[in-house]
Protein backbone atom coordinates (compact mmCIF):
# COMPACT_ATOMS: atom_id res chain seq x y z
CA UNK A 1 0.00 0.00 0.00
CA UNK A 2 1.37 3.47 -0.91
CA UNK A 3 2.66 5.63 1.92
CA UNK A 4 1.28 8.75 0.23
CA UNK A 5 -2.24 9.47 -1.02
CA UNK A 6 -2.48 11.32 -4.39
CA UNK A 7 -4.11 14.67 -5.29
CA UNK A 8 -4.85 16.45 -2.03
CA UNK A 9 -4.20 19.98 -3.38
CA UNK A 10 -6.49 22.69 -1.97
CA UNK A 11 -8.72 20.14 -0.16
CA UNK A 12 -10.96 21.58 2.59
CA UNK A 13 -10.66 20.23 6.12
CA UNK A 14 -13.66 17.93 5.75
CA UNK A 15 -11.90 16.29 2.81
CA UNK A 16 -8.51 16.12 4.58
CA UNK A 17 -9.96 14.59 7.74
CA UNK A 18 -10.80 11.29 6.07
CA UNK A 19 -7.32 10.46 4.71
CA UNK A 20 -5.71 11.67 7.97
CA UNK A 21 -7.86 9.37 10.08
CA UNK A 22 -7.37 6.57 7.58
CA UNK A 23 -3.64 7.00 7.85
CA UNK A 24 -3.82 6.76 11.65
CA UNK A 25 -4.93 3.15 11.33
CA UNK A 26 -2.10 2.35 8.90
CA UNK A 27 0.76 4.12 10.66
CA UNK A 28 3.35 1.90 12.30
CA UNK A 29 4.48 4.72 14.58
CA UNK A 30 4.30 8.48 15.13
CA UNK A 31 7.40 9.21 13.04
CA UNK A 32 6.06 7.56 9.88
CA UNK A 33 2.70 9.27 10.35
CA UNK A 34 4.29 12.73 10.70
CA UNK A 35 6.48 12.15 7.64
CA UNK A 36 3.39 11.32 5.57
CA UNK A 37 1.42 14.16 7.12
CA UNK A 38 3.89 16.96 6.30
CA UNK A 39 4.12 15.88 2.66
CA UNK A 40 0.35 15.61 2.36
CA UNK A 41 -0.36 18.99 3.96
CA UNK A 42 2.27 20.77 1.86
CA UNK A 43 0.57 19.55 -1.29
CA UNK A 44 -2.95 20.19 -0.01
CA UNK A 45 -2.19 23.75 1.04
CA UNK A 46 0.35 24.58 -1.67
CA UNK A 47 2.67 25.56 1.16
CA UNK A 48 6.35 26.29 0.78
CA UNK A 49 7.28 24.30 3.90
CA UNK A 50 5.47 22.32 6.64
CA UNK A 51 7.30 21.35 9.84
CA UNK A 52 6.24 19.53 13.02
CA UNK A 53 8.16 20.30 16.23
CA UNK A 54 7.98 18.67 19.70
CA UNK A 55 9.04 20.50 22.83
CA UNK A 56 11.33 18.68 25.23
CA UNK A 57 11.85 20.86 28.28
CA UNK A 58 12.95 24.20 26.78
CA UNK A 59 14.35 22.66 23.61
CA UNK A 60 12.53 22.18 20.31
CA UNK A 61 13.01 18.94 18.41
CA UNK A 62 12.21 18.79 14.68
CA UNK A 63 10.10 15.69 14.12
CA UNK A 64 9.20 15.91 10.40
CA UNK A 65 9.49 18.39 7.50
CA UNK A 66 8.36 18.77 3.87
CA UNK A 67 9.47 21.50 1.50
CA UNK A 68 12.17 24.12 1.83
CA UNK A 69 12.44 27.52 3.44
CA UNK A 70 15.22 30.06 3.63
CA UNK A 71 14.52 30.58 7.31
CA UNK A 72 13.11 28.30 9.99
CA UNK A 73 10.54 29.53 12.50
CA UNK A 74 12.07 31.05 15.62
CA UNK A 75 11.83 29.33 18.98
CA UNK A 76 10.10 32.44 20.32
CA UNK A 77 7.30 31.99 17.80
CA UNK A 78 6.89 28.33 18.72
CA UNK A 79 6.96 29.13 22.45
CA UNK A 80 4.40 31.90 22.10
CA UNK A 81 2.02 29.60 20.28
CA UNK A 82 2.34 26.95 23.00
CA UNK A 83 2.06 29.40 25.85
CA UNK A 84 -1.01 31.09 24.35
CA UNK A 85 -2.42 27.75 23.17
CA UNK A 86 -3.64 29.35 19.93
CA UNK A 87 -2.34 29.98 16.39
CA UNK A 88 0.47 32.53 16.31
CA UNK A 89 1.72 34.17 13.15
CA UNK A 90 4.93 35.92 12.14
CA UNK A 91 5.81 37.53 8.81
CA UNK A 92 6.45 34.22 7.05
CA UNK A 93 5.33 31.48 9.44
CA UNK A 94 2.15 30.27 11.10
CA UNK A 95 2.63 28.21 14.29
CA UNK A 96 -0.30 26.17 15.68
CA UNK A 97 0.01 24.22 18.98
CA UNK A 98 -1.25 20.64 19.11
CA UNK A 99 -1.66 19.53 22.74
CA UNK A 100 -2.09 15.75 22.99
CA UNK A 101 -1.56 15.37 26.77
CA UNK A 102 -0.63 17.34 29.86
CA UNK A 103 3.02 16.61 29.21
CA UNK A 104 3.14 16.45 25.40
CA UNK A 105 2.94 19.49 23.06
CA UNK A 106 3.60 19.42 19.32
CA UNK A 107 3.57 22.48 17.08
CA UNK A 108 2.77 22.61 13.38
CA UNK A 109 4.64 25.38 11.56
CA UNK A 110 3.54 26.35 8.04
CA UNK A 111 5.40 28.65 5.66
CA UNK A 112 3.00 29.95 3.00
CA UNK A 113 3.27 32.62 0.36
CA UNK A 114 -0.19 33.96 1.18
CA UNK A 115 -1.43 33.38 4.74
CA UNK A 116 -4.93 34.74 4.27
CA UNK A 117 -7.58 34.48 6.96
CA UNK A 118 -9.26 31.63 5.07
CA UNK A 119 -6.02 29.65 4.82
CA UNK A 120 -5.23 30.25 8.51
CA UNK A 121 -8.73 29.09 9.44
CA UNK A 122 -8.39 26.03 7.22
CA UNK A 123 -4.99 25.14 8.71
CA UNK A 124 -6.24 25.69 12.28
CA UNK A 125 -9.27 23.48 11.72
CA UNK A 126 -7.13 20.77 10.15
CA UNK A 127 -4.77 20.89 13.15
CA UNK A 128 -7.65 19.93 15.43
CA UNK A 129 -8.05 16.73 13.40
CA UNK A 130 -4.28 16.21 13.44
CA UNK A 131 -4.17 16.68 17.23
CA UNK A 132 -6.85 14.02 17.67
CA UNK A 133 -4.99 11.71 15.28
CA UNK A 134 -1.66 12.17 17.07
CA UNK A 135 -3.29 11.50 20.43
CA UNK A 136 -4.78 8.30 19.09
CA UNK A 137 -1.49 7.11 17.58
CA UNK A 138 0.38 7.85 20.78
CA UNK A 139 -2.20 6.07 22.91
CA UNK A 140 -1.97 3.06 20.63
CA UNK A 141 1.83 3.17 20.77
CA UNK A 142 1.74 3.58 24.55
CA UNK A 143 -0.62 0.64 24.87
CA UNK A 144 1.60 -1.45 22.62
CA UNK A 145 4.68 -0.53 24.64
CA UNK A 146 2.83 -1.34 27.85
CA UNK A 147 1.81 -4.75 26.53
CA UNK A 148 5.36 -5.46 25.42
CA UNK A 149 6.69 -4.39 28.81
CA UNK A 150 4.13 -6.45 30.67
CA UNK A 151 5.11 -9.50 28.61
CA UNK A 152 8.76 -8.78 29.41
CA UNK A 153 7.96 -8.27 33.11
CA UNK A 154 6.04 -11.56 33.28
CA UNK A 155 8.88 -13.38 31.56
CA UNK A 156 11.37 -11.79 33.96
CA UNK A 157 9.19 -12.67 36.98
CA UNK A 158 8.95 -16.29 35.85
CA UNK A 159 12.74 -16.41 35.63
CA UNK A 160 13.08 -14.88 39.12
CA UNK A 161 10.76 -17.46 40.63
CA UNK A 162 13.18 -20.16 39.52
CA UNK A 163 15.98 -18.56 41.56
CA UNK A 164 15.87 -19.53 45.23
CA UNK A 165 19.08 -17.98 46.58
CA UNK A 166 19.09 -14.33 47.62
CA UNK A 167 22.37 -13.04 46.17
CA UNK A 168 21.94 -14.51 42.65
CA UNK A 169 18.31 -13.33 42.69
CA UNK A 170 19.29 -9.72 43.47
CA UNK A 171 21.85 -9.75 40.67
CA UNK A 172 19.33 -11.11 38.16
CA UNK A 173 16.85 -8.43 39.20
CA UNK A 174 19.41 -5.70 38.57
CA UNK A 175 20.33 -7.11 35.17
CA UNK A 176 16.70 -7.48 34.08
CA UNK A 177 15.68 -3.96 35.14
CA UNK A 178 18.59 -2.24 33.39
CA UNK A 179 17.77 -4.11 30.18
CA UNK A 180 14.04 -3.37 30.39
CA UNK A 181 14.48 0.36 31.11
CA UNK A 182 17.56 0.85 28.89
CA UNK A 183 19.64 2.02 31.85
CA UNK A 184 23.20 1.55 33.07
CA UNK A 185 22.90 0.16 36.59
CA UNK A 186 20.39 -0.99 39.19
CA UNK A 187 20.37 -1.96 42.85
CA UNK A 188 17.85 -3.43 45.26
CA UNK A 189 17.94 -2.00 48.77
CA UNK A 190 16.53 -4.05 51.68
CA UNK A 191 15.55 -2.09 54.78
CA UNK A 192 16.88 -3.14 58.17
CA UNK A 193 14.51 -1.03 60.28
CA UNK A 194 15.98 -1.99 63.64
CA UNK A 195 19.45 -0.79 62.61
CA UNK A 196 18.08 2.03 60.40
CA UNK A 197 20.22 0.81 57.53
CA UNK A 198 19.56 0.20 53.84
CA UNK A 199 21.55 -2.72 52.40
CA UNK A 200 21.98 -2.51 48.63
CA UNK A 201 22.99 -5.22 46.17
CA UNK A 202 24.61 -5.45 43.73
CA UNK A 203 27.00 -2.58 44.47
CA UNK A 204 29.75 -2.66 41.85
CA UNK A 205 33.05 -1.29 43.08
CA UNK A 206 32.28 -1.88 46.76
CA UNK A 207 33.99 -4.62 48.76
CA UNK A 208 31.64 -7.55 49.14
CA UNK A 209 29.40 -6.10 46.41
CA UNK A 210 27.18 -4.73 49.18
CA UNK A 211 26.43 -1.08 49.97
CA UNK A 212 25.21 0.04 53.40
CA UNK A 213 23.76 3.51 53.86
CA UNK A 214 21.57 5.24 56.48
CA UNK A 215 17.87 4.76 55.79
CA UNK A 216 17.35 8.50 55.33
CA UNK A 217 20.20 9.10 52.86
CA UNK A 218 19.63 10.25 49.29
CA UNK A 219 16.75 9.39 47.02
CA UNK A 220 16.52 5.79 48.26
CA UNK A 221 16.17 7.04 51.83
CA UNK A 222 13.46 9.46 50.69
CA UNK A 223 11.55 6.64 48.97
CA UNK A 224 11.61 4.27 51.97
CA UNK A 225 10.66 7.07 54.35
CA UNK A 226 7.75 8.38 52.25
CA UNK A 227 6.73 5.24 50.39
CA UNK A 228 6.51 7.30 47.18
CA UNK A 229 8.47 6.75 43.94
CA UNK A 230 10.97 9.34 42.76
CA UNK A 231 12.53 10.38 39.44
CA UNK A 232 15.55 12.65 39.47
CA UNK A 233 17.53 14.33 36.69
CA UNK A 234 20.74 15.94 37.87
CA UNK A 235 20.98 17.87 34.62
CA UNK A 236 17.83 19.78 35.60
CA UNK A 237 19.44 20.93 38.81
CA UNK A 238 17.70 18.37 41.03
CA UNK A 239 20.23 17.68 43.77
CA UNK A 240 18.61 14.89 45.84
CA UNK A 241 21.24 12.43 44.62
CA UNK A 242 23.66 11.49 47.40
CA UNK A 243 27.16 12.26 46.18
CA UNK A 244 28.69 10.38 49.14
CA UNK A 245 27.19 7.19 47.73
CA UNK A 246 28.59 8.03 44.29
CA UNK A 247 32.00 8.45 45.89
CA UNK A 248 31.72 5.03 47.54
CA UNK A 249 30.77 3.47 44.23
CA UNK A 250 33.22 5.49 42.16
CA UNK A 251 30.31 6.39 39.91
CA UNK A 252 28.55 9.47 38.49
CA UNK A 253 24.74 9.45 38.74
CA UNK A 254 22.92 11.83 36.38
CA UNK A 255 19.44 10.34 36.16
CA UNK A 256 17.73 8.09 38.65
CA UNK A 257 14.42 6.38 39.21
CA UNK A 258 13.48 4.65 42.47
CA UNK A 259 10.29 2.91 43.61
CA UNK A 260 9.34 1.24 46.92
CA UNK A 261 9.27 -2.52 47.52
CA UNK A 262 6.17 -3.70 49.37
CA UNK A 263 5.36 -7.17 50.66
CA UNK A 264 2.15 -9.19 50.53
CA UNK A 265 0.58 -7.17 53.33
CA UNK A 266 1.67 -3.82 51.91
CA UNK A 267 4.55 -3.43 54.35
CA UNK A 268 7.42 -1.46 52.86
CA UNK A 269 10.70 -3.39 53.19
CA UNK A 270 13.03 -1.80 50.64
CA UNK A 271 13.45 0.07 47.37
CA UNK A 272 14.31 -0.68 43.74
CA UNK A 273 16.67 1.85 42.14
CA UNK A 274 17.76 2.20 38.50
CA UNK A 275 20.52 4.63 37.46
CA UNK A 276 21.42 6.59 34.34
CA UNK A 277 19.03 6.22 31.43
CA UNK A 278 21.16 5.46 28.36
CA UNK A 279 19.26 8.00 26.25
CA UNK A 280 17.26 10.93 27.57
CA UNK A 281 15.46 10.93 30.91
CA UNK A 282 13.37 8.40 32.80
CA UNK A 283 9.71 8.82 31.82
CA UNK A 284 6.42 8.17 33.60
CA UNK A 285 6.23 4.98 31.53
CA UNK A 286 9.59 3.92 32.98
CA UNK A 287 8.27 4.61 36.47
CA UNK A 288 5.19 2.53 35.75
CA UNK A 289 7.31 -0.31 34.36
CA UNK A 290 9.67 -0.26 37.34
CA UNK A 291 6.70 -0.25 39.72
CA UNK A 292 5.36 -3.36 37.97
CA UNK A 293 8.79 -4.93 38.17
CA UNK A 294 9.13 -4.02 41.85
CA UNK A 295 5.82 -5.75 42.61
CA UNK A 296 7.11 -9.03 41.17
CA UNK A 297 10.52 -8.45 42.74
CA UNK A 298 8.92 -8.08 46.17
CA UNK A 299 7.04 -11.37 45.72
CA UNK A 300 10.18 -13.19 44.57
CA UNK A 301 12.25 -11.71 47.41
CA UNK A 302 9.64 -12.60 50.04
CA UNK A 303 9.36 -16.13 48.65
CA UNK A 304 13.14 -16.47 48.70
CA UNK A 305 13.38 -15.04 52.22
CA UNK A 306 10.60 -17.37 53.38
CA UNK A 307 12.29 -20.30 51.68
CA UNK A 308 15.60 -19.39 53.31
CA UNK A 309 13.89 -19.07 56.70
CA UNK A 310 12.31 -22.49 56.22
CA UNK A 311 15.62 -23.92 55.04
CA UNK A 312 17.45 -22.41 58.01
CA UNK A 313 14.76 -23.72 60.37
CA UNK A 314 15.06 -27.13 58.72
CA UNK A 315 18.83 -27.00 59.10
CA UNK A 316 18.50 -25.98 62.76
CA UNK A 317 16.06 -28.81 63.44
CA UNK A 318 18.35 -31.23 61.63
CA UNK A 319 21.37 -29.97 63.58
CA UNK A 320 19.48 -30.23 66.88
CA UNK A 321 18.33 -33.73 66.02
CA UNK A 322 21.86 -34.73 65.02
CA UNK A 323 23.24 -33.23 68.22
CA UNK A 324 20.82 -35.32 70.25
CA UNK A 325 22.01 -38.51 68.54
CA UNK A 326 25.24 -39.60 70.22
CA UNK A 327 26.93 -42.94 70.38
CA UNK A 328 28.25 -42.66 73.93
CA UNK A 329 31.07 -44.93 74.96
CA UNK A 330 34.85 -45.25 74.91
CA UNK A 331 35.16 -49.02 74.87
CA UNK A 332 37.05 -50.50 71.89
CA UNK A 333 33.80 -51.91 70.52
CA UNK A 334 32.07 -48.51 70.57
CA UNK A 335 35.05 -46.73 69.06
CA UNK A 336 35.10 -49.26 66.25
CA UNK A 337 31.33 -48.89 65.77
CA UNK A 338 31.56 -45.08 65.59
CA UNK A 339 34.33 -45.25 63.00
CA UNK A 340 32.33 -47.69 60.89
CA UNK A 341 29.18 -45.56 61.12
CA UNK A 342 31.17 -42.51 59.98
CA UNK A 343 32.44 -44.36 56.90
CA UNK A 344 29.10 -45.96 56.04
CA UNK A 345 27.16 -42.68 56.47
CA UNK A 346 29.06 -41.11 53.58
CA UNK A 347 27.82 -43.83 51.21
CA UNK A 348 24.39 -44.77 49.87
CA UNK A 349 24.73 -48.44 50.84
CA UNK A 350 21.95 -50.35 52.55
CA UNK A 351 22.74 -51.06 56.20
CA UNK A 352 21.65 -53.90 58.48
CA UNK A 353 21.97 -53.24 62.21
CA UNK A 354 22.10 -56.24 64.55
CA UNK A 355 21.85 -56.22 68.32
CA UNK A 356 19.81 -57.22 71.33
CA UNK A 357 16.75 -55.28 72.40
CA UNK A 358 17.64 -51.99 74.05
CA UNK A 359 21.16 -51.70 72.64
CA UNK A 360 20.29 -48.55 70.65
CA UNK A 361 19.76 -49.76 67.10
CA UNK A 362 17.63 -46.74 66.18
CA UNK A 363 20.28 -44.39 67.58
CA UNK A 364 22.83 -46.03 65.28
CA UNK A 365 20.40 -45.72 62.34
CA UNK A 366 19.92 -42.02 63.10
CA UNK A 367 23.68 -41.57 63.25
CA UNK A 368 24.02 -43.11 59.80
CA UNK A 369 21.37 -40.66 58.56
CA UNK A 370 22.54 -37.44 60.23
CA UNK A 371 26.21 -37.97 59.42
CA UNK A 372 25.45 -38.44 55.71
CA UNK A 373 24.48 -36.20 52.81
CA UNK A 374 20.76 -36.78 53.50
CA UNK A 375 20.86 -35.24 56.98
CA UNK A 376 18.47 -32.40 56.06
CA UNK A 377 15.90 -34.78 54.57
CA UNK A 378 13.36 -36.90 56.52
CA UNK A 379 14.29 -39.80 58.79
CA UNK A 380 11.24 -42.09 58.93
CA UNK A 381 11.19 -45.00 61.40
CA UNK A 382 8.85 -47.98 60.99
CA UNK A 383 8.48 -50.77 63.56
CA UNK A 384 7.63 -53.73 61.38
CA UNK A 385 6.71 -55.89 64.38
CA UNK A 386 4.07 -53.40 65.54
CA UNK A 387 2.11 -53.38 62.23
CA UNK A 388 -0.27 -56.16 61.32
CA UNK A 389 0.26 -57.89 57.99
CA UNK A 390 -3.01 -56.49 56.63
CA UNK A 391 -1.91 -52.90 57.28
CA UNK A 392 1.78 -53.25 56.46
CA UNK A 393 1.44 -52.59 52.72
CA UNK A 394 -0.71 -49.50 53.31
CA UNK A 395 1.68 -48.23 55.97
CA UNK A 396 4.78 -48.64 53.82
CA UNK A 397 3.43 -47.78 50.37
CA UNK A 398 0.30 -45.69 51.07
CA UNK A 399 -3.24 -46.08 49.75
CA UNK A 400 -5.73 -44.30 47.53
CA UNK A 401 -9.06 -43.00 48.73
CA UNK A 402 -11.62 -45.82 48.82
CA UNK A 403 -8.99 -48.56 48.44
CA UNK A 404 -10.54 -50.43 51.38
CA UNK A 405 -13.03 -49.90 54.17
CA UNK A 406 -11.93 -46.96 56.23
CA UNK A 407 -9.72 -45.43 53.51
CA UNK A 408 -11.60 -42.12 53.54
CA UNK A 409 -8.76 -40.17 51.96
CA UNK A 410 -5.53 -40.70 50.07
CA UNK A 411 -2.53 -41.36 52.28
CA UNK A 412 1.12 -41.38 51.36
CA UNK A 413 3.19 -44.28 52.62
CA UNK A 414 6.41 -44.22 54.61
CA UNK A 415 8.55 -44.78 51.51
CA UNK A 416 7.05 -41.69 49.85
CA UNK A 417 7.51 -39.63 53.00
CA UNK A 418 11.13 -40.76 53.31
CA UNK A 419 12.02 -40.08 49.67
CA UNK A 420 15.30 -38.18 49.59
CA UNK A 421 16.00 -39.20 53.17
CA UNK A 422 16.24 -42.46 55.13
CA UNK A 423 13.66 -45.09 56.05
CA UNK A 424 14.49 -47.19 59.13
CA UNK A 425 12.83 -50.61 59.13
CA UNK A 426 13.09 -51.83 62.72
CA UNK A 427 12.41 -55.46 63.66
CA UNK A 428 12.67 -56.45 59.99
CA UNK A 429 12.90 -60.11 61.03
CA UNK A 430 9.23 -60.03 62.12
CA UNK A 431 7.94 -59.06 58.65
CA UNK A 432 5.78 -61.65 56.90
CA UNK A 433 7.02 -63.41 53.77
CA UNK A 434 4.35 -61.64 51.71
CA UNK A 435 5.47 -58.27 53.05
CA UNK A 436 9.10 -59.20 52.37
CA UNK A 437 8.29 -59.90 48.71
CA UNK A 438 6.66 -56.48 48.26
CA UNK A 439 9.50 -54.75 50.08
CA UNK A 440 12.06 -56.47 47.85
CA UNK A 441 10.27 -55.21 44.72
CA UNK A 442 10.39 -51.63 46.01
CA UNK A 443 14.08 -51.90 46.85
CA UNK A 444 14.90 -53.25 43.40
CA UNK A 445 12.66 -50.98 41.27
CA UNK A 446 12.82 -47.79 43.41
CA UNK A 447 9.08 -47.19 42.88
CA UNK A 448 5.97 -47.76 44.97
CA UNK A 449 2.33 -48.25 44.03
CA UNK A 450 -0.27 -47.20 46.56
CA UNK A 451 -2.86 -49.74 47.61
CA UNK A 452 -5.83 -49.31 45.29
CA UNK A 453 -3.78 -47.32 42.77
CA UNK A 454 -1.92 -48.01 39.54
CA UNK A 455 0.46 -45.06 39.30
CA UNK A 456 4.11 -45.85 39.95
CA UNK A 457 5.66 -43.29 42.31
CA UNK A 458 9.46 -42.95 42.38
CA UNK A 459 11.10 -43.12 45.79
CA UNK A 460 14.70 -42.36 46.65
CA UNK A 461 14.84 -43.49 50.26
CA UNK A 462 17.96 -45.01 51.74
CA UNK A 463 17.09 -48.19 53.62
CA UNK A 464 18.49 -48.99 57.05
CA UNK A 465 17.08 -52.13 58.64
CA UNK A 466 17.52 -53.59 62.12
CA UNK A 467 16.68 -56.76 64.00
CA UNK A 468 17.50 -58.63 67.19
CA UNK A 469 17.09 -61.96 65.43
CA UNK A 470 19.55 -64.16 63.60
CA UNK A 471 18.50 -63.50 60.00
CA UNK A 472 20.90 -66.10 58.62
CA UNK A 473 19.15 -68.75 60.73
CA UNK A 474 15.74 -67.45 59.63
CA UNK A 475 16.85 -67.73 55.99
CA UNK A 476 17.91 -71.34 56.52
CA UNK A 477 14.54 -72.01 58.16
CA UNK A 478 12.73 -70.45 55.15
CA UNK A 479 11.26 -67.74 57.40
CA UNK A 480 13.13 -64.90 55.71
CA UNK A 481 13.73 -64.42 52.00
CA UNK A 482 17.32 -65.04 51.02
CA UNK A 483 17.25 -62.43 48.20
CA UNK A 484 15.93 -59.77 50.59
CA UNK A 485 18.56 -60.75 53.16
CA UNK A 486 21.35 -60.16 50.66
CA UNK A 487 19.72 -56.92 49.50
CA UNK A 488 19.65 -55.58 53.08
CA UNK A 489 22.89 -57.09 54.30
CA UNK A 490 25.27 -54.92 52.25
CA UNK A 491 26.86 -53.48 55.38
CA UNK A 492 26.31 -55.02 58.83
CA UNK A 493 26.71 -53.07 62.07
CA UNK A 494 26.82 -55.22 65.20
CA UNK A 495 25.99 -53.39 68.44
CA UNK A 496 27.50 -55.06 71.51
CA UNK A 497 25.25 -55.52 74.56
CA UNK A 498 25.97 -53.29 77.52
CA UNK A 499 27.28 -56.18 79.65
CA UNK A 500 30.13 -56.63 77.16
CA UNK A 501 31.30 -53.04 77.56
CA UNK A 502 31.11 -52.36 81.30
CA UNK A 503 33.59 -49.48 80.97
CA UNK A 504 30.85 -47.48 79.20
CA UNK A 505 28.22 -47.93 81.93
CA UNK A 506 29.20 -44.93 84.05
CA UNK A 507 29.71 -42.76 80.96
CA UNK A 508 26.19 -43.57 79.80
CA UNK A 509 24.71 -43.18 83.28
CA UNK A 510 26.20 -39.72 83.72
CA UNK A 511 25.18 -38.72 80.19
CA UNK A 512 21.54 -39.76 80.66
CA UNK A 513 21.33 -38.39 84.19
CA UNK A 514 22.66 -35.02 83.05
CA UNK A 515 20.26 -34.91 80.11
CA UNK A 516 17.16 -35.76 82.17
CA UNK A 517 18.17 -33.50 85.06
CA UNK A 518 18.39 -30.59 82.62
CA UNK A 519 14.86 -31.35 81.45
CA UNK A 520 13.74 -31.52 85.08
CA UNK A 521 15.46 -28.15 85.67
CA UNK A 522 17.64 -29.35 88.49
CA UNK A 523 21.36 -29.98 89.02
CA UNK A 524 22.41 -33.50 88.18
CA UNK A 525 23.11 -35.54 91.35
CA UNK A 526 26.38 -37.44 91.68
CA UNK A 527 27.09 -41.12 92.38
CA UNK A 528 28.73 -42.53 95.48
CA UNK A 529 31.52 -45.08 95.02
CA UNK A 530 29.15 -47.82 96.14
CA UNK A 531 26.57 -46.75 93.57
CA UNK A 532 29.21 -46.66 90.84
CA UNK A 533 30.36 -50.15 91.73
CA UNK A 534 26.80 -51.42 91.77
CA UNK A 535 26.07 -49.92 88.35
CA UNK A 536 29.21 -51.48 86.88
CA UNK A 537 28.51 -54.96 88.22
CA UNK A 538 24.86 -55.10 87.20
CA UNK A 539 24.23 -57.37 84.18
CA UNK A 540 21.83 -54.93 82.44
CA UNK A 541 19.58 -57.44 80.70
CA UNK A 542 17.65 -54.50 79.21
CA UNK A 543 20.87 -52.98 77.90
CA UNK A 544 21.13 -49.21 77.33
CA UNK A 545 17.36 -48.78 77.40
CA UNK A 546 17.22 -50.18 80.94
CA UNK A 547 20.02 -47.86 82.08
CA UNK A 548 18.36 -44.87 80.40
CA UNK A 549 15.02 -45.56 82.06
CA UNK A 550 16.69 -45.87 85.47
CA UNK A 551 18.47 -42.51 85.04
CA UNK A 552 15.20 -40.89 83.98
CA UNK A 553 13.50 -42.12 87.17
CA UNK A 554 16.38 -40.87 89.29
CA UNK A 555 16.42 -37.44 87.62
CA UNK A 556 12.74 -36.83 88.36
CA UNK A 557 12.21 -38.75 91.61
CA UNK A 558 15.50 -38.73 93.55
CA UNK A 559 15.59 -35.78 95.97
CA UNK A 560 19.19 -35.76 97.21
CA UNK A 561 22.49 -34.63 95.75
CA UNK A 562 24.35 -37.95 95.78
CA UNK A 563 22.95 -41.30 94.69
CA UNK A 564 23.96 -44.27 96.84
CA UNK A 565 23.75 -47.98 96.13
CA UNK A 566 20.55 -48.25 98.19
CA UNK A 567 18.86 -45.73 95.86
CA UNK A 568 19.27 -48.04 92.88
CA UNK A 569 15.97 -49.85 93.30
CA UNK A 570 16.48 -52.04 90.28
CA UNK A 571 18.82 -54.24 92.36
CA UNK A 572 15.81 -55.55 94.27
CA UNK A 573 14.21 -56.77 91.04
CA UNK A 574 14.13 -60.59 90.91
CA UNK A 575 14.69 -60.48 87.17
CA UNK A 576 17.78 -58.36 87.69
CA UNK A 577 19.19 -60.67 90.34
CA UNK A 578 18.58 -63.63 88.12
CA UNK A 579 20.14 -61.88 85.15
CA UNK A 580 23.23 -61.02 87.17
CA UNK A 581 23.87 -64.67 87.99
CA UNK A 582 25.92 -66.24 85.19
CA UNK A 583 24.54 -69.48 83.77
CA UNK A 584 27.14 -72.17 83.27
CA UNK A 585 24.83 -74.96 82.18
CA UNK A 586 26.06 -78.50 82.77
CA UNK A 587 29.71 -77.58 83.32
CA UNK A 588 31.66 -79.38 85.98
CA UNK A 589 32.57 -77.40 89.07
CA UNK A 590 36.18 -77.04 87.89
CA UNK A 591 35.13 -75.84 84.40
CA UNK A 592 32.48 -73.50 85.82
CA UNK A 593 35.06 -72.08 88.26
CA UNK A 594 37.53 -71.46 85.41
CA UNK A 595 34.78 -69.86 83.27
CA UNK A 596 33.74 -67.61 86.15
CA UNK A 597 37.35 -66.55 86.80
CA UNK A 598 37.88 -65.71 83.12
CA UNK A 599 34.62 -63.67 82.99
CA UNK A 600 35.52 -61.85 86.19
CA UNK A 601 38.99 -60.98 84.90
CA UNK A 602 37.58 -59.71 81.57
CA UNK A 603 35.10 -57.47 83.43
CA UNK A 604 37.85 -56.05 85.63
CA UNK A 605 39.99 -55.29 82.56
CA UNK A 606 37.03 -53.61 80.81
CA UNK A 607 36.23 -51.56 83.92
CA UNK A 608 39.88 -50.49 84.04
CA UNK A 609 39.78 -49.56 80.30
CA UNK A 610 42.57 -52.04 79.57
CA UNK A 611 44.82 -50.63 82.31
CA UNK A 612 46.32 -53.89 83.59
CA UNK A 613 47.84 -52.27 86.68
CA UNK A 614 44.42 -50.96 87.72
CA UNK A 615 42.76 -54.28 86.84
CA UNK A 616 45.20 -56.23 89.05
CA UNK A 617 44.43 -53.89 91.97
CA UNK A 618 40.69 -54.45 91.47
CA UNK A 619 41.30 -58.22 91.59
CA UNK A 620 43.65 -58.05 94.59
CA UNK A 621 46.58 -59.49 92.62
CA UNK A 622 50.02 -58.39 91.62
CA UNK A 623 50.25 -57.58 87.92
CA UNK A 624 52.63 -60.52 87.22
CA UNK A 625 50.27 -62.90 89.06
CA UNK A 626 47.35 -61.62 86.97
CA UNK A 627 49.23 -62.43 83.75
CA UNK A 628 50.11 -65.90 85.11
CA UNK A 629 46.47 -66.57 85.99
CA UNK A 630 45.30 -65.44 82.55
CA UNK A 631 47.73 -67.86 80.88
CA UNK A 632 46.47 -70.69 83.08
CA UNK A 633 42.92 -69.91 81.96
CA UNK A 634 43.90 -69.82 78.27
CA UNK A 635 43.21 -66.08 77.94
CA UNK A 636 45.02 -63.71 75.54
CA UNK A 637 47.75 -61.84 77.39
CA UNK A 638 48.95 -58.41 76.22
CA UNK A 639 52.25 -57.81 77.97
CA UNK A 640 52.32 -54.24 76.57
CA UNK A 641 49.19 -53.27 78.52
CA UNK A 642 49.54 -50.37 80.87
Secondary structure, DSSP 8 states (H G I E B T S, - for coil): --SS-S--TT--HHHHHHHHHHHHHH-SSHHHHHHHHHHHHHHHHT-SEEEEEEEETTEEEEEEEEE--SS---HHHHHHHHHHTS-EE-SSEEEEEEE-SSS-EEEEEEE-S---HHHHHHHHHHHHHHHHHHHHHHHHHHHHHHHHHHHHHHHHHHHHTT--SHHHHHHHHHHHHHHHTTEEEEEEEEEETTTTEEEEE--TTSGGG-EEEETTSHHHHHHHHH---EEEEGGGT---S-HHHHHHHT----EEEEEEEE-TTS-EEEEEEEEEESSS---HHHHHHHHHHHHHHHHHHHHHHHHHHHHHHHHHHHHHHHHH------SHHHHHHHHHHHHHHTS---EEEE--TTS-HHHHHHHHHHTSTTTTS-EEEEEGGGS-HHHHHHHHHEE-TTSSTT--S-EE-HHHHTTTSEEEEETGGGS-HHHHHHHHHHHHH-EEE-BT---EEE---EEEEEESS-HHHHHHTTSS-HHHHHHHTTEEEE---GGG-GGGHHHHHHHHHHHHHHHTTS---EE-HHHHHHHHH---TTHHHHHHHHHHHHHHH--SSEE-GGG-GGGG-HHHHHHHS---TT--HHHHHHHHHHHHHHHHHHHTTT-HHHHHHHHT--HHHHHHHHHHTT----TT--
